[in-house]
């Protein structure tokens, strides 16, 4: 990983399988640049808490826009005032750089 290039500035690359998932060392290195994200099996995830359902759904829609733009889609678990975002590259059965790129883009929703 190029430490001088913020993950959120990168673009996802098409991933159709045939490539290896990131190993744990590489995953931990990428994870170090994300606040509050955790490894969960072969995925990364984070849960956000909101004041109400309206804020939760605004967040879900923003994540959906990122997913659409990058063509890389997380699993979302949505509650009244919380949302868990879970990234995993299903085509390779593990984590890819795309998962960390999209996680960084989601993080940026709170820094704009």
N, C-alpha and C positions, 0 to 999 in steps of 0.2 A: 504494500500500500504506500502511495506517495504521501508522506506526512504533510507536504506543502499544499496539497489540493484537498479542499474540504469536500467530504462525501456529498454534501448537498448541492455541490456545483456540477457533479457528474451526471451522466445520463445512463439509464439502464440499457444493457445490450441484450439482443434477443437470446434466449436460452431455450433450446429445444431438446436438451438432454445430450448425452454423449460426453459431457464434461464432468470432471470430478467436483464433488461438493468441497467447500472449504474445510480444512482440518481444524481441529480445536484451537491450535496456536494462532492461525490466521483469523479465526472467528473472534478470539479474545482480543487480538490487536484491533480489529475493526470496532469491536464492542467498546473499547476504551475511548473511542471518540464520540460515543453516544451517552447521554445522561439518562440514567434510570432504566435502561433496557437490560433485560436479562436473557441468558441462554435458557431455553426450556426444551430439553430433548434436542431435536435437530432444528429448532426454530429460535427466533428471538421474539420477545414480546414485552409490552409495557401497557399498563392500565392508567388511563386518565380519569380524573374525577371532576365533575362539573356541578354547578349550582342547581341546574334543572334540566328537564328533558329537551327544551329548546336549544340550550347550549350544547348538549350532547349530540343532537342531530345536526347542528351546524358543523361540529367537528367531523362527524361521519361523512357529511357531504364534502367537506374539504379533503378528507382522506380519499374519497371516491374520485375526486378530480385529479389528485396526484396519481392514483392508480390508473386512471384512464390515460393521462398524459404519458406515463412511463410504461404502460402495458404490463404492469406487474402488480398483482392484486393480493392484499393481505386477507387473512381471516379476521373478521370483526365480531366481537361479542358485545352487544349493546344492551345496556340497562337504562333505567330511568335517568340516572345522573352519573353514569360511568361508561367507558368504552375500552375494551381490551383490544389492542392491535397486535396481531401475530403474523410475522413474516417467515416464510419457508418457500424455497424454490422446489415445487413438487416435481418438476421435470427431471431433477437430479437427485431427489430424495434427501435434500439437505440445504445448507445455506450457500448462497452465492453473493457476490459483491452487490448484485441488484437489491437484495434484501436490506443491506446496510445503507445503500444509496436512498432507498425509499424511506427507511426509518429516519435518516437525517433530514429528508424533506418534510416529514411529518413534524419533527422537532422544530423546524423553522416556522411552523404555523404559530408558534408562541413567541417568536422573536421579531416578528414584523411590526 
